[in-house]
Amino acid sequence: MMMENLDKNFEVLYHERSLHVEVIRTGKQVLYRVMSADGQMALFLTRAKDAEGYYFWTSIPEGRQQLAEEIGVLIEAYIQSSS
């Protein structure tokens, strides 16, 4: 999946809440800063690869894995629909 080609910020809908997603590039890594419209949620996500070579979504810092995976799926869907 070529997620590195995305250069614009966008919105996703998560449990009927609009979330603003900002794309941040740091060298070869792409981070996604997720903010709710009311400022109640701030989350940094990225894609990582496990020892077997499978990609997964993770939060930075780690600890909000379930939320990272749920919102990561929405980010992937947006990127796929816009390419």
Summary of the structure (lengths in Angstrom):
residues: 83
radius of gyration: 12.2
end to end distance: 10.5
largest distance: 38.7
contacts: 203
relative contact order: 0.21
helix: 25%
strand: 45%
